[in-house]
Structure formats: structure tokens, C-alpha cells
Amino acid sequence: MGKQESKDSPKGQSKGPAQQKLRGKRQINKEVVDLRTLLIHCAQAVAADDRQLATELIKKIRQHSSPDGDCTQRLAFYLVDGLEARLAGIGSQLYRKFLEKRVTDEEVFKIYKLCLAAFPLLRAPYAFANKTIVEASRGQLKVHIIDFGICFGFQWPSLIQQFAEQGVPPMLRITGIDVTRPGFGTLEITEQAGKRLADYANMFKVPFQYQGISSRFENVQIEDLNIEEDELLIVNCLYRMKSLGDETVSMNSARDRVLKIMRRINPKVFILGVVNGSYSSPFFITRFKELLFHYSSVFDMFDANAPRDNEARKLLEGRVLAREAINIIACEGAERTERPETYKQWQARCLKAGFEQLPVDPAILNSIIEMKKAIYHEDFVADEDSGWLLQGWKGRVMHAISKWKPNESCSDQ
């Protein structure tokens, strides 16, 4: 996809002297606008409630940003919406409108295909998690995966295939947990995922059972999971813990309560994938700057790996990331649901909840590094630190995944 870049970058061509002068002038005008600095100044004006200055800066940012431009212009186009909503005090209403815009199945599949083709950030954790599950399941007759945040169930077809390749696959049960979303029926997402996975398992002749649970993670009751004594239990949660409340929402935070539920399930292995971010500060300017640094890397990654006119890229930026940015910039309290932490903070939470960290398997790490080299851009990073498989872009760590087991020396929480 990076090969398309030349198409998207206008090249200098021979022009008449007058046209060259005009083009040169336009170029200078564009270069003197530092959109990132303008965004920070605008955030400071919004924080100080300097409405006149903030309005002027919003206008200037809009003049120089575009959903079709380079990575900085596109980023500015979406972040300025959040700043304007915060200034007007309508962040919650705008965010709810975003949630109500139904993303069709077709759009979801387009985004998913782009993410697999252009970035390793999904393929690598799926490989890590599924290889971990296959290793833990050797010799077992029944495997029960409790997936907190199953959504469309994209992680599991490759696992079903790997089980089928074993000759005599185990009985696979998946309990898919997800919250009700605006624009969808109560169990519509989780049930559709179950039907697709059942069809897939049938195709590969893997015995399969599924149940969908529509619930907030912190409200899950262990008896609802229908755990059976003779099955191997796996708890899986990839990139969904960031939406749970932290200590700024409630002293007994939702994320700690969910980890305690996971510990009480007493799985053989718990697999946790997190977005590595520092943009959940209660202080708005600190939060905005961290968001700007993180999203600058994300949009730069998109620019290097997907054409600017790619429809799935526009959907990913305009629907998913724009919605997140509105929430982070313009919502506060319990309404701000995008609250990522660093992997080191999650490590401390897991230890406190009664889990013991398992090391990254060197063979899995090497296979992911080789996959990255063979398929993806050279600026993608994959490394290991303190038992976490890290992934990032040009040195910035974006995602981290790890595996855990219950610490037997800790009593059930």
C-alpha cells in the first residue's frame, strides 16, 4: 500500500513563470502553518475559556486541515471538532451522535481487511493469543474461552483452523461477552459472531458451542458463564479494558473489579492486550498533548501504509478515531470512556488482582518479528519488555500483550 504514496504526493512539474510564482507562494503559506502548535495553543485557549482566541484558532485550523490531506492535516481536521465541542460544552451530545451512526457490517469488514493488510497491530496479537491457547490446550478434551469484548469474533477463525489441524480437535466452547451498543439489538453483535463462528467450526469439523452475554464487564456473574469442571478455562481480553472506569471515576475502579472477576474464574491462562497510552489524565492540557503525540504516530503510520484516498482508511479515521478523539477531548467524568493506561500500569493492576505473569515464548516473539519483516513496513517495531510483547511505530509503543495465570499463593479475591 505504501507504493501508492507516489500517486498521492503531487510532484513538481514544469510550469510557466507566473504559475511557478503563485505555486511557490502557496507553498510558503502552507509551510508556515504548524498545525500541531496551533492545536496546542487552541487547547490552551479552550482550557482558559478564552473564547475569542479559541474561535480564531479553530477557524485557522479548519482552513489548513482536511480529511483528504497529509497525516497532520487529517489529524487536525478531527481533533479540532473535539476542541470546538469542548468550547461549546456539547461534547456528550456530539459523542452520542457518533455512537448512533451505525457502522454497517460491510464497513467493519473493509476496516478489518485494511488493518490486516497494512498494519501488524491486529495480526500479531491474534497470533500471540491463539498460539498461547493452542499450547495450553494440548491433550485437553474441552476448551472454554471466555472472551471479554468479543465484538465480531475476528480472533477465532484462525484458532478453529489450528485446532482442526491437530487431527482430533478438542470440544471448543466460546462465551462472548460484550456491551449493548446504540444502533444494534441487545444481543445482535455477540449472537451474529456466534453464528459465524459456528459455521466456520462446522466447515473445519471442530466441535463447537457458543453463548453470547450482553453485559458490562464489571456486571458479569460467574454463574452466568456456565463453567464445567472438566474443561480448560481461558480468559481473553484484547484492547477493551481502556473503556472501563478508573480511579478518577470511582475509588473501587471498574477495571480492578473486572480483573478480580477474571481471577475468580480461575483460568489456566489469562491473555490481556492493552492500548499503551498516557492520554487519560484528569488534567485537560496534559491529556490533549499526550493524545496529540499518540495520534500523530497513528496517522503517520496510516499515511505510510495506506493510500490517502483509500475508503477503509477514511472510515477508520472518520468513524473510529474521530469518535475516540471527541470522547477524549470533549467528555469528562463517567462519560469519558477512552482511558488507556501504560502497560506497566496494567502490569501493576494484574499483580494486585492476584495474577502471576508468564514469560513471552521466544518462539512466538521470533515468529512475530519475522512476520513483521516479511509483510509489513520496516518502521513497525516488535519487541519484548517485562513479559509483554510490544508493538509500535517508529519507536512509539502503541500496543502491548501479555499472558498470566492465577497466583496460587494469593487467595481468591
C-alpha positions in Angstrom: 0.0 0.0 0.0 3.0 2.3 0.6 3.7 2.1 -3.1 0.6 4.2 -3.7 2.3 7.0 -1.9 3.8 8.4 -5.1 0.3 8.7 -6.6 -0.9 10.7 -3.6 2.1 13.1 -3.4 2.0 15.9 -6.0 5.3 16.2 -7.9 6.7 19.5 -9.2 6.1 19.8 -12.9 7.3 22.4 -15.4 5.0 25.4 -15.3 5.1 28.9 -16.7 6.9 31.6 -14.6 3.6 33.1 -13.3 2.3 29.8 -12.3 5.6 28.8 -10.6 5.5 32.1 -8.6 1.9 31.5 -7.5 2.6 27.9 -6.6 5.7 29.0 -4.6 3.7 31.5 -2.7 1.0 28.9 -1.8 3.7 26.5 -0.7 5.2 29.1 1.6 1.8 29.9 3.1 1.2 26.2 3.8 4.7 25.7 5.4 4.4 28.5 7.9 1.3 26.9 9.5 2.4 24.5 12.2 -0.9 22.7 12.8 0.4 20.8 15.9 1.4 24.1 17.6 -1.9 25.7 16.6 -3.8 22.7 18.1 -1.9 23.0 21.4 -2.5 26.8 21.5 -6.2 26.3 20.8 -6.4 23.6 23.6 -4.8 26.1 26.0 -7.3 28.8 24.9 -10.2 26.4 25.3 -9.0 25.4 28.8 -8.7 29.1 29.8 -12.2 29.8 28.3 -10.6 32.5 26.1 -13.5 32.2 23.6 -12.3 34.9 21.2 -8.8 33.4 20.8 -10.1 29.8 20.7 -12.6 30.7 18.0 -9.9 32.4 15.9 -7.6 29.4 16.2 -10.4 26.9 15.4 -11.1 28.9 12.2 -7.4 28.9 11.2 -7.0 25.2 11.9 -10.1 24.4 9.8 -8.6 26.5 6.9 -5.5 24.4 6.8 -6.8 20.9 7.7 -8.5 18.4 5.5 -9.8 14.7 5.8 -8.0 14.1 2.5 -4.7 15.8 3.2 -1.4 14.5 4.7 -1.4 12.9 8.1 -1.1 16.1 10.1 -3.9 17.8 8.1 -6.2 14.8 8.6 -5.4 14.6 12.3 -6.1 18.3 12.8 -9.4 18.0 10.9 -10.7 15.5 13.5 -9.1 17.0 16.7 -10.5 20.5 16.1 -14.0 19.1 16.2 -13.3 17.9 19.7 -11.9 21.3 20.7 -14.9 23.2 19.3 -17.3 20.8 21.1 -15.5 21.3 24.4 -15.6 25.1 23.9 -19.3 24.9 23.2 -20.0 22.4 26.1 -21.6 19.9 23.7 -19.1 17.1 23.9 -21.5 14.5 25.3 -24.2 15.2 22.7 -21.7 15.1 19.8 -20.2 11.8 21.1 -23.7 10.2 21.4 -24.4 11.2 17.8 -21.3 9.4 16.7 -22.3 6.3 18.6 -25.7 6.3 17.0 -24.2 6.3 13.5 -24.4 2.7 12.7 -21.3 1.2 11.1 -22.5 -1.5 8.6 -21.1 -5.0 8.6 -19.6 -4.2 5.2 -17.8 -1.2 6.6 -16.5 -3.2 9.5 -15.1 -5.9 7.2 -13.4 -3.2 5.0 -11.7 -1.7 8.0 -10.6 -5.1 9.3 -9.2 -6.1 5.9 -7.2 -2.9 5.8 -5.9 -3.4 9.3 -4.7 -6.9 8.4 -3.1 -5.9 5.1 -1.4 -2.6 6.2 -0.6 -3.0 9.9 0.5 -5.9 12.2 -1.3 -4.4 15.2 -4.1 -7.0 15.0 -2.5 -9.9 13.3 0.4 -10.1 15.8 -1.7 -10.2 19.0 -4.1 -12.7 17.4 -1.1 -14.9 16.6 0.3 -14.5 20.1 -3.0 -15.2 21.9 -4.0 -18.2 19.7 -0.6 -19.9 19.9 -0.7 -19.4 23.6 -4.2 -21.1 23.7 -3.1 -24.0 21.4 -0.1 -24.7 23.7 -2.2 -24.5 26.9 -4.8 -26.8 25.3 -2.6 -29.7 24.3 -4.1 -33.0 25.4 -7.4 -31.4 26.6 -10.8 -32.7 25.6 -12.7 -29.5 26.2 -11.6 -25.9 26.0 -13.7 -23.0 27.2 -12.7 -19.4 26.1 -14.4 -16.5 27.9 -13.8 -13.6 25.6 -14.4 -10.2 27.3 -15.2 -8.0 24.3 -15.8 -10.5 21.5 -17.4 -7.9 19.1 -17.4 -9.6 15.7 -15.2 -12.5 16.8 -12.5 -11.9 14.3 -9.8 -13.5 16.5 -11.3 -17.0 16.5 -11.4 -18.4 12.9 -7.6 -18.9 12.9 -7.7 -20.7 16.2 -10.5 -23.0 14.9 -8.3 -23.8 11.9 -5.3 -24.5 14.2 -7.4 -26.9 16.3 -8.6 -28.7 13.1 -5.0 -29.2 12.1 -4.4 -31.3 15.3 -6.3 -34.2 13.8 -8.6 -34.8 16.8 -9.6 -31.3 17.9 -10.9 -30.5 21.4 -14.5 -29.5 22.0 -14.4 -25.7 21.8 -16.7 -23.5 23.8 -16.7 -19.7 23.5 -18.6 -17.4 25.7 -18.6 -14.0 24.1 -19.2 -11.0 26.3 -20.0 -7.5 25.0 -21.9 -4.5 25.9 -25.1 -3.4 24.2 -24.3 -0.7 21.6 -26.6 2.0 20.2 -27.9 1.0 16.8 -27.7 -2.7 17.5 -30.2 -5.1 19.1 -29.4 -6.3 22.6 -27.5 -9.4 21.7 -27.2 -8.8 18.0 -23.4 -8.4 17.8 -22.5 -11.3 20.0 -25.1 -13.6 18.5 -24.0 -12.8 15.0 -20.4 -13.5 15.9 -21.5 -16.9 17.4 -23.4 -17.9 14.2 -20.4 -17.0 12.0 -18.0 -19.0 14.3 -20.4 -22.0 14.4 -20.5 -22.1 10.6 -16.7 -21.8 10.5 -16.2 -24.6 13.1 -18.6 -26.8 11.2 -16.6 -26.3 8.0 -13.4 -27.4 9.8 -15.2 -30.2 11.7 -14.3 -28.7 15.1 -17.0 -29.5 17.8 -18.3 -26.1 18.9 -20.6 -24.4 21.4 -21.3 -20.7 21.8 -23.1 -18.5 24.2 -23.4 -14.7 24.0 -23.7 -12.5 27.1 -24.7 -8.8 26.7 -23.4 -7.1 29.8 -21.0 -4.5 31.1 -17.8 -6.4 32.0 -18.0 -5.4 35.7 -21.5 -6.8 36.0 -20.7 -10.3 34.7 -21.8 -13.0 37.2 -19.7 -16.1 37.2 -22.7 -18.4 37.4 -23.8 -17.0 34.0 -20.7 -18.4 32.4 -21.9 -22.0 32.9 -18.4 -23.2 33.7 -18.0 -27.0 33.7 -15.5 -28.9 35.8 -13.8 -30.9 33.1 -12.9 -28.0 30.8 -9.8 -26.0 30.4 -10.6 -22.3 31.0 -9.0 -19.4 29.1 -9.9 -15.7 29.7 -9.2 -13.4 26.8 -9.5 -9.6 26.6 -7.8 -7.7 23.8 -7.8 -3.8 23.8 -11.2 -3.4 25.6 -10.1 -2.6 29.2 -9.3 1.0 28.3 -13.1 1.7 28.2 -13.6 0.8 31.8 -13.7 3.5 34.6 -10.5 4.2 36.6 -10.0 5.7 40.0 -11.0 9.2 38.8 -14.5 7.8 38.2 -14.7 5.5 41.3 -12.3 4.6 44.0 -13.2 1.0 43.6 -12.5 1.2 39.8 -14.3 -0.9 37.2 -11.0 -2.1 35.8 -9.9 -3.5 39.1 -13.3 -5.1 39.7 -13.2 -6.8 36.3 -9.7 -8.2 36.9 -11.0 -9.6 40.2 -13.9 -11.3 38.4 -11.3 -12.8 35.9 -9.2 -14.0 38.8 -12.2 -15.7 40.4 -12.9 -17.5 37.1 -9.5 -19.1 37.9 -8.4 -19.7 34.2 -5.5 -21.8 33.2 -4.3 -18.7 31.2 -5.5 -15.1 31.1 -4.5 -13.2 27.9 -4.5 -9.3 28.1 -3.9 -6.9 25.3 -3.9 -3.2 26.0 -3.5 0.1 24.1 -0.4 1.7 25.6 -1.4 5.3 26.2 -0.9 8.1 28.6 -3.8 10.3 27.5 -6.2 9.6 30.3 -5.0 12.4 32.6 -7.7 14.3 34.5 -5.8 17.5 33.5 -7.1 18.6 30.1 -3.9 20.2 28.7 -1.7 17.2 29.7 -4.3 14.8 28.2 -4.6 16.8 25.0 -0.8 16.9 24.4 -0.4 13.1 25.1 -3.3 12.5 22.7 -1.7 14.6 20.1 1.6 12.8 20.3 0.0 9.3 20.2 -2.4 10.1 17.4 0.3 11.8 15.4 2.1 8.5 15.3 -1.1 6.6 14.4 -1.9 9.0 11.5 1.7 8.9 10.3 1.5 5.1 10.3 -1.7 5.3 8.2 0.0 7.7 5.8 3.0 5.5 5.2 0.9 2.3 4.7 -2.4 3.1 3.1 -3.3 5.4 0.1 -4.8 8.7 1.1 -8.0 8.0 -1.0 -8.4 4.5 0.5 -12.1 4.2 1.6 -11.4 1.9 4.5 -8.7 4.3 5.8 -11.2 7.2 5.7 -13.8 5.1 7.6 -11.2 4.1 10.2 -10.1 7.8 10.7 -13.5 9.4 10.3 -15.6 7.0 12.2 -13.5 5.1 14.8 -10.6 7.5 15.6 -12.7 10.7 15.3 -15.2 9.2 17.7 -12.5 8.3 20.2 -10.9 11.8 19.9 -14.3 13.5 20.6 -14.6 11.4 23.7 -11.1 12.1 25.0 -11.2 15.8 24.3 -14.7 16.9 24.9 -16.2 14.5 27.5 -15.4 14.3 31.3 -16.3 12.1 34.3 -18.0 8.8 33.6 -18.9 10.0 30.1 -15.2 9.8 29.1 -14.8 6.2 28.3 -11.5 6.3 26.4 -8.9 5.9 29.3 -5.9 4.0 28.2 -3.0 3.3 30.6 0.6 2.2 30.0 1.4 -1.5 30.0 3.4 -1.0 33.2 0.3 0.4 35.0 -1.7 -2.7 33.7 1.1 -4.9 35.0 0.7 -3.5 38.5 -3.1 -3.9 38.3 -2.9 -7.6 37.3 -0.4 -8.4 40.1 -2.6 -6.7 42.6 -5.6 -8.7 41.4 -3.8 -12.0 42.1 -2.3 -12.9 38.8 1.3 -14.1 38.1 2.9 -13.1 34.8 4.1 -15.7 32.3 7.1 -15.0 30.1 6.8 -14.3 26.4 7.6 -17.5 24.5 10.8 -16.7 22.4 9.5 -18.8 19.5 6.3 -16.7 19.4 8.2 -13.5 19.6 10.6 -14.6 16.8 7.7 -15.7 14.6 6.0 -12.3 15.0 9.2 -10.4 14.3 9.7 -12.5 11.2 6.1 -11.9 10.1 6.6 -8.2 10.6 9.8 -8.2 8.5 8.2 -10.3 5.7 4.9 -8.5 5.4 4.9 -5.0 6.9 6.7 -1.6 6.8 10.3 -1.5 8.2 9.2 1.2 10.7 6.9 -1.1 12.6 8.5 -2.2 15.9 8.0 -5.5 17.8 9.9 -6.2 21.0 9.6 -7.8 24.5 9.8 -6.0 27.8 9.0 -7.3 31.3 6.9 -10.1 30.0 5.0 -8.0 27.4 5.1 -8.3 23.6 5.2 -4.7 22.5 4.2 -3.3 19.1 4.7 0.2 17.8 5.6 2.6 15.1 9.0 4.5 14.8 9.8 3.9 18.4 6.5 4.7 20.0 4.9 1.7 21.8 1.2 1.5 20.8 0.0 -1.9 21.8 1.1 -4.5 24.4 0.0 -8.0 25.1 0.8 -10.4 27.9 -0.3 -13.7 29.4 -1.0 -14.5 33.1 -2.0 -17.3 35.4 -3.7 -17.1 38.8 -1.1 -16.7 41.6 -1.8 -19.8 43.7 -0.2 -18.1 46.8 -2.9 -15.5 46.7 -6.3 -16.5 48.0 -9.2 -15.9 45.6 -10.0 -12.2 45.5 
